[in-house]
Amino acid sequence: MEIAEHLTALRDNGQSLADAAQRAGLGAPVPPCQPWLVKDLLRHTGYVHRWAAQHITERPANILDGPPEPEILQGGAPDQELLAWFRDGHAALVEALESADPDVQTAVFMADTPSPLAFWARRQAHETAIHRVDAESATGNAVTFPAAFAADGVDELIMGFGRRRKNQPSAVHPGGDPAAGGEDAGTLHVATTDTGHIWYAEARDGRVHPRRAAPGDDGAAAECTVAGPASGLYQFLWNRADAAAAGIEIDGDLAPLTRWQSAVRVRWD
């Protein structure tokens, strides 16, 4: 996807996130992120937006450190001002990205990105989209993303986050257990049935080794296959939807999938 497409997704999903939070109310629980309430989701995402914008406006050589998550959830704005604070930070991030020099040089935390601006636009588009799912879950509503955007999100998750850490989680998700170590658990074959994209995530030597499929590769050598529409697959792999609700079919040995769901869990330390 192009930077402009990611910026459109960032703008639209941020606005939808805020609207869903307003409908749900600050005290509503966020089922995928227990024990968070909507106000915690707003403080967390609002902080991330401001942190990301700093990388564009200040152009640091290294990723900026941030406070621990409990401190983030105590910050932001008072409850009565929280929605406005979130909307302001989201708008400032969009403005920073839209007005940035296309050749801006700043730190990133994933390899193989076309440019720092492309990295931050893509990362914040998907950060915000997945947290929009969280906000909508507080209202009882489901989200369906455009297939091309969702497939791009699956690619970022597998090819980016999937390779970042050895036997530990990567960055930004509340709750859950630390990533499990232990024996390598084979190869996970992931396929979008509507866009035709295929990825592999092989657990080997204590690390996830992801790759995109070569032409004609049908996944026959993989121990486990996970396939479904891109929007459902995107949310399922981010642990935001169960397989049945997402329209996902799972075949083969479950061990590679179980390892993926444990080891490639994104959280904030």
BELCOR-V590978 format. One record per backbone hydrogen bond with DSSP energy under -1.0 kcal/mol. NH is the residue of the N-H (numbers start at 0). CO is the residue of the C=O. E is the energy in kcal/mol with one decimal. If there is no record, write none. Layout:
BEGIN
((NH	CO	E) (NH	CO	E))
END
This chain:
BEGIN
((5	1	-2.0) (6	2	-2.5) (7	3	-2.0) (8	4	-2.2) (9	5	-2.7) (10	6	-2.6) (11	7	-2.7) (12	8	-2.6) (13	9	-1.9) (14	10	-2.0) (15	11	-2.2) (16	12	-2.4) (17	13	-2.2) (18	14	-2.3) (19	15	-2.6) (20	16	-2.5) (21	17	-2.2) (22	18	-2.1) (23	19	-2.6) (24	20	-2.4) (27	24	-1.6) (29	35	-2.2) (32	29	-1.9) (35	32	-2.7) (37	27	-2.2) (38	25	-2.2) (40	36	-1.9) (41	37	-2.4) (42	38	-2.0) (43	39	-2.8) (44	40	-2.7) (45	41	-2.5) (46	42	-2.1) (47	43	-2.4) (48	44	-2.5) (49	45	-1.7) (50	46	-2.7) (51	47	-2.9) (52	48	-2.3) (53	49	-1.8) (54	50	-1.0) (56	52	-2.6) (57	53	-3.1) (71	67	-1.9) (72	68	-2.5) (74	71	-1.3) (80	77	-2.0) (81	78	-1.3) (84	80	-2.3) (85	81	-2.7) (86	82	-2.7) (87	83	-2.5) (88	84	-2.1) (89	85	-2.5) (90	86	-2.5) (91	87	-2.3) (92	88	-2.0) (93	89	-2.3) (94	90	-2.4) (95	91	-2.5) (96	92	-2.3) (97	93	-2.7) (98	94	-2.2) (103	100	-2.4) (106	59	-1.6) (118	114	-2.4) (119	115	-2.5) (120	116	-2.4) (121	117	-2.2) (122	118	-3.1) (123	119	-2.2) (124	120	-1.8) (125	121	-2.2) (126	122	-2.6) (127	123	-2.2) (128	124	-2.0) (129	125	-2.4) (130	126	-1.8) (131	127	-1.7) (132	128	-1.7) (133	129	-1.5) (134	130	-2.2) (135	131	-3.0) (136	132	-2.2) (137	133	-1.1) (138	135	-1.4) (140	135	-2.1) (149	145	-2.6) (150	146	-2.7) (151	147	-1.8) (152	148	-1.9) (153	149	-2.2) (154	150	-2.3) (155	151	-2.3) (156	152	-2.3) (157	153	-2.7) (158	154	-2.7) (159	155	-1.8) (160	155	-1.4) (161	156	-1.8) (163	160	-1.2) (187	200	-2.6) (188	223	-3.2) (189	198	-2.7) (190	225	-2.3) (191	196	-2.4) (192	227	-1.8) (195	191	-1.4) (198	189	-2.7) (199	210	-2.8) (200	187	-2.4) (201	208	-2.1) (202	185	-2.6) (203	206	-2.7) (206	203	-1.3) (208	201	-3.1) (210	199	-2.2) (212	197	-2.3) (216	213	-2.1) (221	218	-1.5) (223	186	-1.7) (224	250	-2.7) (225	188	-3.2) (226	248	-2.4) (227	190	-1.7) (232	228	-2.8) (233	229	-2.8) (234	230	-1.8) (235	231	-2.5) (236	232	-2.8) (237	233	-1.1) (238	235	-1.8) (239	234	-3.4) (245	241	-2.0) (247	242	-2.8) (248	226	-3.0) (250	224	-2.4) (252	222	-2.0) (257	253	-2.8) (258	254	-2.5) (259	255	-2.2) (260	256	-2.8) (261	257	-1.5) (262	258	-3.6) (263	259	-2.5))
END
